[in-house]
Amino acid sequence: MNKICFGCGSKLQSEDKIKDGYIPDVKLKTGDYCQRCFKIIHYGMQSKSSTPKQTHIILRSINKDDKFVIFMADFLTINSEVINIFNQITNNKILLISKCDIFLKSIKEIHIKTFLRNYYQVKSDIKLVSSVNNYGVESLTNYLRQRNIHDAYIVGLSNSGKSTLINKLIDINKSNMKMITTSYIPNTTLDFIRIKINDNLTVIDSPGFIINTIQDDIITSKNNFKVFLKPKTFQMKQGETLEIAGMYLNFSEDTSITLYLINDLKVRKYYKEVEFDHSTVINNNIDLIISGLGFINIKNRCLIKTANIKPNLLETRISVFGEYYEQD
């Protein structure tokens, strides 16, 4: 009988230490977690999988199964690529904005929902949740029960909080199921895992979608989603350069900017000469998204030159703080 790791969903095996699902032979019959997940759970060790599932494979598996889909993404990672993946899901679905406690002091919940509906044309229901402080978890449970949903996929970006949410559902429902592995490292969940929350609800944890982001190991280690986001405002003068964790942005005009990025990044004005390799024209009150980190609100029209940031990781959009989105 084949067993899977309850932490990541990999098939347990004792033949190859390099491959996913490895567990020592003496633990193969009795163990519930592969060696990788065991080390993550008990020792806090972090290791990436070398074989993440491709987006189209995950989508194909979900779309051929007529089950409800809970799509998770935290607000700092929302961009056109994320919404495009969400739109490719053909099942009935809900967009669940996770880790909301980090930004609700800065942006109202109704403001976020209205922005997503209007700018990204999200037609599905939208809910906000934080598994750290239980915000919205009971509401999500009630939402599923009221709609008579007994089976649901939980999908989304890698490191969006899927496994943490499932563990919270296990906890508040006093389920006998074991906790699944959580980690700040992408690709913790490697295959689909069915989890019976209670007699009325079974959820299916899914491998995370991988998009191009700026997050390397250094930035990931600073990605603390258990504290409130602390916006940082700078008054940039014509020709000044801002350094963000080794990335450089130069502003052609005077403008006020506010950074809504993960905390603890090193941010400062930079006065040494930099060789810039890309430029972007920014209109008034625009958000510049840096994929994986968050966004920068830029008040005045200007030309931004960048260095040490791949152009495909940058995206502009109308500001989430624009007046157009203040009313639903």
NORFEN-V684185 format. One record per residue. N is the residue number from 1. RES is the residue in one small letter. D_CENTER is the distance of its C-alpha to the mean C-alpha in whole Angstrom. Layout:
n->{N	N}
res->{RES	RES}
d_center->{D_CENTER	D_CENTER}
This chain:
n->{1	2	3	4	5	6	7	8	9	10	11	12	13	14	15	16	17	18	19	20	21	22	23	24	25	26	27	28	29	30	31	32	33	34	35	36	37	38	39	40	41	42	43	44	45	46	47	48	49	50	51	52	53	54	55	56	57	58	59	60	61	62	63	64	65	66	67	68	69	70	71	72	73	74	75	76	77	78	79	80	81	82	83	84	85	86	87	88	89	90	91	92	93	94	95	96	97	98	99	100	101	102	103	104	105	106	107	108	109	110	111	112	113	114	115	116	117	118	119	120	121	122	123	124	125	126	127	128	129	130	131	132	133	134	135	136	137	138	139	140	141	142	143	144	145	146	147	148	149	150	151	152	153	154	155	156	157	158	159	160	161	162	163	164	165	166	167	168	169	170	171	172	173	174	175	176	177	178	179	180	181	182	183	184	185	186	187	188	189	190	191	192	193	194	195	196	197	198	199	200	201	202	203	204	205	206	207	208	209	210	211	212	213	214	215	216	217	218	219	220	221	222	223	224	225	226	227	228	229	230	231	232	233	234	235	236	237	238	239	240	241	242	243	244	245	246	247	248	249	250	251	252	253	254	255	256	257	258	259	260	261	262	263	264	265	266	267	268	269	270	271	272	273	274	275	276	277	278	279	280	281	282	283	284	285	286	287	288	289	290	291	292	293	294	295	296	297	298	299	300	301	302	303	304	305	306	307	308	309	310	311	312	313	314	315	316	317	318	319	320	321	322	323	324	325	326	327	328}
res->{m	n	k	i	c	f	g	c	g	s	k	l	q	s	e	d	k	i	k	d	g	y	i	p	d	v	k	l	k	t	g	d	y	c	q	r	c	f	k	i	i	h	y	g	m	q	s	k	s	s	t	p	k	q	t	h	i	i	l	r	s	i	n	k	d	d	k	f	v	i	f	m	a	d	f	l	t	i	n	s	e	v	i	n	i	f	n	q	i	t	n	n	k	i	l	l	i	s	k	c	d	i	f	l	k	s	i	k	e	i	h	i	k	t	f	l	r	n	y	y	q	v	k	s	d	i	k	l	v	s	s	v	n	n	y	g	v	e	s	l	t	n	y	l	r	q	r	n	i	h	d	a	y	i	v	g	l	s	n	s	g	k	s	t	l	i	n	k	l	i	d	i	n	k	s	n	m	k	m	i	t	t	s	y	i	p	n	t	t	l	d	f	i	r	i	k	i	n	d	n	l	t	v	i	d	s	p	g	f	i	i	n	t	i	q	d	d	i	i	t	s	k	n	n	f	k	v	f	l	k	p	k	t	f	q	m	k	q	g	e	t	l	e	i	a	g	m	y	l	n	f	s	e	d	t	s	i	t	l	y	l	i	n	d	l	k	v	r	k	y	y	k	e	v	e	f	d	h	s	t	v	i	n	n	n	i	d	l	i	i	s	g	l	g	f	i	n	i	k	n	r	c	l	i	k	t	a	n	i	k	p	n	l	l	e	t	r	i	s	v	f	g	e	y	y	e	q	d}
d_center->{35	31	29	25	23	22	19	17	20	22	25	27	30	32	33	31	29	27	26	23	24	27	29	32	35	37	33	33	35	33	30	27	24	24	25	22	20	23	23	19	20	24	24	20	21	18	18	16	17	19	19	16	16	16	15	18	19	16	17	21	21	19	21	24	24	25	22	20	16	13	10	7	4	5	8	8	6	8	11	14	12	9	12	15	13	13	16	17	17	21	21	21	17	15	12	11	9	8	9	11	14	13	14	16	19	19	18	19	18	20	20	16	17	20	18	16	19	21	19	17	20	17	20	19	18	15	15	13	13	12	13	15	17	18	17	17	17	21	20	18	21	24	22	22	25	27	26	27	24	25	23	19	16	13	10	7	5	6	5	3	7	9	12	12	13	15	17	17	19	21	22	23	25	26	26	28	25	23	20	18	16	13	12	10	11	10	12	13	14	16	18	18	19	21	21	24	23	26	29	28	24	22	19	18	15	14	12	9	9	10	10	12	11	13	11	14	16	17	14	12	15	14	11	12	10	14	16	16	15	18	19	21	24	26	29	30	33	34	34	32	29	25	24	20	20	22	21	24	24	28	29	32	33	33	30	28	24	21	18	15	13	12	15	18	18	21	22	26	28	30	33	34	34	31	32	29	28	26	27	25	27	26	27	28	25	22	18	18	14	13	10	8	10	11	14	18	20	23	26	29	30	30	29	26	27	25	25	23	20	20	20	18	15	17	17	19	19	21	20	18	21	24	26	26	23	25	26	25}
